Amino acid sequence: MYLNSINAYRGIAILLIVSAHCYSISELKINTFPEAVFANLTAGSTINFIFISGFLFHHVFYMKQKTHQFFMGKVKRLLIPYTILSIMPIFLKLQLEPHFWNQYFTLNEEGVINEYIAPIFLYYFTGAHLVAYWYIPFAICLFLMYPIHIKFIELKPVYQLTTLLLLFVVALLIHRPVDELNVIQSVVYFTPIFLLGILCSKNKTIIYKALKNKEFVLLAIVLCIASLQASIGRYDNYQKRAFEYEGIDLILLQKSILCIFFMLFLHRFENTKNKLLTLLASTSFAIYFLHGYVLQLFTVLKVKFHILVPYPWTTYFMVWAALIFCSIVLAIFVKKIVPKYSRYITGY
């Protein structure tokens, strides 16, 4: 059964994801408590995408017995556009930042392997060449584990909850990897969110009934956690090496509750379609792939024409809107030009 609420959620999710990438170009500095709370609410928004992926894995592929089509579908929708759209950014990175990887480990020796082949592979397998592209190598690894996810679905509820709780504890302690470069750490960190999405789909009728009209309690908890983060001086993602200890990842906790809030809140409008959210949802993958290109263009133009930013917050929201708008226009343009192949180029 098609769920309009989850489709609308995808539209909201891409808005939140793009919002987290507008701070630098807007020269926005987080100086006040409300600003820090806002930053905490936008940070880590990719978690929404992962929750939706888990939800739809169960709701669409498992329930319709199409799990054998799941991974190949993701390869077509994610890996092929990722590969095509990575060619130019990787080439530019090699030219403009030839020693990029030396900050992480040594590639000092001259030669084709150390100067070109190794960096190309590193960029491709980490996504470090463009904003947000780290998600694709990680997501492909996560989706490769779909046979394990099927086993999880078929466990008894007590074992499902125990597994989910243990993985959440690990994720809360391990945090996201530094600069999103450790794909294995990302898989460990985000897996409980994917499994949470699966369980929320499997038990959606019970959840809708048990938490009906209580979603704003969840939102209040989210705001409290975001405020707690702000009060201790945090307003970004928690990133560290896997086996170092730096406390609990409050972003993961906050976003997990926010995912359930959106699931419940948007269910109120199951029979109401919003044209903007429908458009955002249908182009969400393309926006994800293209907004980094648009952001890079904006950054180059800003430097070239010495554009000043006297009002950072106004600029922030203008850039946010412009990134979304331009990405959608590009996606639609490509679809008009090559309708049969656009999905493999932009994801739309």
C-alpha positions in Angstrom: 0.0 0.0 0.0 1.3 3.4 -1.0 1.9 5.7 2.0 1.6 9.4 1.1 2.9 10.3 4.5 6.3 8.6 3.9 6.6 10.1 0.5 6.0 13.6 2.1 8.5 12.7 4.7 11.1 12.1 1.9 10.4 15.6 0.7 10.9 17.1 4.1 14.1 15.0 4.6 15.8 16.4 1.6 15.0 20.0 2.7 16.6 19.3 6.1 19.7 17.6 4.5 20.4 20.5 2.2 19.8 23.0 5.0 22.8 21.6 6.9 25.1 22.5 4.0 24.4 26.2 3.7 26.3 27.5 6.8 29.8 28.0 5.3 28.8 29.9 2.1 26.5 32.1 4.2 29.4 32.9 6.6 26.9 32.0 9.4 28.4 31.9 12.9 26.5 30.2 15.7 26.7 32.7 18.5 23.4 32.5 20.4 21.4 29.7 22.2 18.5 29.8 19.7 21.0 29.6 16.8 22.7 26.6 18.4 19.3 24.8 18.9 18.4 25.4 15.2 21.8 24.1 14.1 21.3 21.0 16.2 17.9 20.4 14.6 19.4 20.5 11.1 22.6 18.6 11.9 22.6 14.9 11.1 19.5 15.1 8.9 20.7 12.2 6.7 19.4 10.0 9.5 15.9 10.8 8.2 16.8 9.3 4.8 18.1 6.2 6.4 15.0 5.7 8.5 12.8 6.1 5.4 15.0 3.6 3.6 14.5 1.0 6.4 10.8 1.7 6.5 10.4 1.2 2.7 12.7 -1.8 2.7 10.1 -3.6 4.8 6.9 -1.9 3.5 7.7 -2.2 -0.2 10.4 -4.9 -0.9 9.8 -7.3 2.0 6.0 -7.2 2.1 5.8 -7.5 -1.7 8.4 -10.3 -1.7 10.7 -8.2 -3.9 13.8 -8.3 -1.7 15.8 -9.9 -4.5 15.2 -6.7 -6.6 16.2 -4.4 -3.7 20.0 -4.2 -4.1 20.0 -4.0 -7.9 17.4 -1.3 -7.7 19.7 0.7 -5.4 22.7 0.2 -7.7 20.7 1.7 -10.6 19.2 4.5 -8.5 22.3 5.4 -6.5 25.6 3.9 -7.7 25.3 4.6 -11.4 24.5 8.3 -11.0 27.1 8.5 -8.2 29.7 7.1 -10.6 28.8 9.4 -13.5 28.6 12.6 -11.3 31.8 11.8 -9.5 34.0 12.0 -12.6 34.3 15.8 -12.8 34.7 16.5 -9.0 37.3 13.8 -8.6 39.2 15.2 -11.6 39.1 18.7 -10.1 40.1 17.5 -6.7 43.2 15.8 -8.2 44.1 19.1 -9.9 43.3 21.6 -7.2 44.1 19.6 -4.1 46.8 17.1 -5.1 47.9 16.5 -1.5 44.4 16.2 0.0 45.0 12.7 1.3 48.3 13.5 3.0 46.4 15.0 6.0 45.1 11.5 6.7 48.0 9.3 5.7 51.2 9.5 3.6 51.1 9.4 -0.2 54.2 11.3 -0.8 56.0 9.1 -3.3 55.8 10.3 -6.9 54.3 8.1 -9.6 51.0 7.3 -11.2 49.8 5.0 -8.4 50.3 7.5 -5.6 49.4 10.6 -7.5 46.4 9.4 -9.4 45.2 5.8 -9.0 45.2 5.6 -5.2 43.6 9.1 -4.8 40.9 8.2 -7.4 40.0 5.0 -5.6 40.0 6.7 -2.2 37.7 9.5 -3.4 35.4 7.0 -5.1 35.1 4.7 -2.1 34.7 7.5 0.5 32.8 10.2 -1.4 35.2 12.8 -0.1 35.2 14.7 -3.4 31.9 16.5 -3.1 29.5 17.6 -0.3 27.2 14.8 0.9 28.7 12.2 -1.5 30.0 10.1 1.5 26.4 8.8 1.8 26.5 6.7 -1.4 29.5 4.3 -0.7 28.1 3.9 2.9 24.5 3.3 1.6 25.7 0.7 -0.9 27.5 -1.2 1.9 24.4 -0.9 4.1 22.1 -2.2 1.4 24.5 -5.1 0.6 23.5 -6.4 4.0 19.9 -6.8 3.0 20.0 -10.6 3.7 20.8 -9.8 7.3 18.0 -7.3 7.4 15.6 -10.0 6.2 16.8 -12.2 9.0 16.2 -9.3 11.4 12.6 -8.9 10.2 11.9 -12.6 10.8 13.3 -12.6 14.4 10.9 -12.8 17.3 10.0 -9.3 18.7 12.1 -9.7 21.9 15.2 -10.5 19.8 14.5 -7.6 17.5 14.3 -5.2 20.3 17.3 -6.6 22.1 19.4 -6.4 18.9 18.2 -2.8 18.2 19.0 -1.7 21.7 22.5 -3.2 21.6 23.3 -1.6 18.3 22.0 1.8 19.4 24.2 1.7 22.5 27.2 0.9 20.2 26.2 3.7 17.8 25.7 6.2 20.6 29.3 5.5 21.7 31.1 5.1 18.4 29.8 8.3 16.8 30.1 9.2 13.1 33.6 8.8 11.5 35.9 11.8 11.2 35.1 13.6 7.9 32.8 10.7 7.0 35.8 8.8 5.7 35.4 5.4 7.5 32.6 3.6 5.7 32.6 0.7 8.1 32.2 3.0 11.1 29.3 4.7 9.2 27.6 1.4 8.7 27.9 0.5 12.4 26.6 4.0 13.3 23.6 4.2 11.0 22.5 0.6 11.0 20.2 0.9 14.1 18.4 3.8 12.3 17.7 1.5 9.3 16.5 -1.2 11.6 14.3 1.3 13.5 12.7 2.1 10.2 12.1 -1.6 9.5 10.4 -2.0 13.0 8.3 1.1 12.6 7.0 -0.2 9.3 6.4 -3.7 10.6 4.6 -2.3 13.7 3.1 0.9 12.2 -0.5 0.0 13.0 0.3 -0.5 16.7 2.5 2.7 16.7 -0.1 4.8 15.0 -2.7 3.7 17.6 -0.6 3.8 20.7 1.0 7.2 20.0 -2.0 8.9 18.3 -2.0 12.6 19.2 1.2 12.2 21.2 3.6 13.2 18.5 4.1 16.7 19.9 5.4 15.1 23.1 8.1 13.5 21.0 8.8 16.9 19.4 9.1 18.4 22.8 11.7 15.7 23.8 13.6 16.5 20.5 13.7 20.2 21.4 14.9 19.4 24.9 17.7 17.3 23.6 18.7 20.0 21.0 18.6 22.6 23.8 20.7 20.4 26.1 23.3 20.1 23.3 23.2 23.9 22.8 23.6 24.4 26.6 26.9 22.4 26.6 28.2 24.2 23.5 27.4 21.6 20.8 25.7 22.5 17.6 27.0 20.0 15.0 27.5 16.3 14.4 29.5 14.1 16.7 32.6 12.8 14.9 35.5 10.9 16.2 37.7 7.8 15.7 35.7 4.7 16.4 37.5 3.5 19.5 38.0 6.8 21.3 35.5 7.8 24.0 33.9 11.2 23.8 30.5 10.7 25.5 27.1 10.0 24.1 26.0 11.1 20.6 23.0 13.2 21.3 22.4 13.9 17.6 21.6 10.2 17.0 19.3 10.1 20.0 17.5 13.3 19.0 17.1 12.3 15.3 15.8 8.9 16.2 12.9 10.4 18.1 12.4 13.0 15.4 12.0 10.3 12.8 9.1 8.8 14.8 7.6 12.3 15.2 7.5 12.8 11.5 6.1 9.3 10.9 3.3 10.1 13.3 2.7 13.7 12.4 2.6 13.2 8.6 0.2 10.2 9.1 -2.4 12.8 10.0 -2.3 14.0 6.3 -2.3 10.5 4.7 -5.1 11.5 2.4 -3.8 15.0 1.7 -1.3 15.6 -1.0 1.0 18.6 -1.1 2.3 19.4 -4.5 5.6 20.9 -3.3 6.4 18.0 -1.0 5.4 15.6 -3.8 7.8 17.4 -6.2 10.6 17.4 -3.5 10.1 13.7 -2.9 10.1 12.7 -6.5 13.3 14.7 -7.1 14.9 14.0 -3.7 17.7 11.7 -5.1 18.5 14.2 -7.8 18.6 17.1 -5.3 21.0 15.1 -3.2 23.3 14.4 -6.1 23.1 17.9 -7.6 23.0 20.3 -4.8 26.8 19.8 -4.2 27.4 20.9 -7.7 25.2 24.0 -7.3 26.8 24.8 -4.0 30.3 24.6 -5.5 29.2 26.9 -8.3 27.8 29.4 -5.8 31.1 29.3 -3.9 33.2 30.0 -7.0 30.9 32.9 -8.0 31.1 34.3 -4.5 34.9 34.3 -4.6 35.2 35.5 -8.2 32.9 38.5 -7.7 33.9 39.2 -4.1 30.3 39.0 -2.9 29.9 40.2 0.7 27.5 38.7 3.2 26.2 41.4 5.5 23.2 39.4 6.6 24.2 35.8 7.2 20.8 34.5 8.2 19.1 36.1 5.3 21.8 34.7 3.0 21.4 31.3 4.6 17.8 30.9 3.8 18.2 32.4 0.3 21.0 29.9 -0.4 18.9 27.1 1.0 16.0 27.9 -1.4 18.3 28.5 -4.3 20.1 25.1 -3.9 16.8 23.3 -3.8 15.3 25.3 -6.8 18.4 25.0 -9.0 18.8 21.3 -8.3 15.2 20.6 -9.2 15.5 22.7 -12.4 18.6 20.8 -13.4 17.0 17.4 -12.7 13.9 18.3 -14.8 16.1 19.7 -17.6 18.1 16.5 -17.8 14.9 14.4 -17.8 13.6 16.5 -20.7 16.8 16.1 -22.7 17.4 12.3 -22.0 14.1 11.0 -20.5 15.2 7.3 -20.8 18.6 7.8 -19.1 18.0 10.6 -16.7 17.5 8.3 -13.7 21.0 6.9 -14.4 22.5 10.4 -14.6 20.8 12.3 -11.8 18.7 9.8 -10.0 15.4 11.3 -11.4 
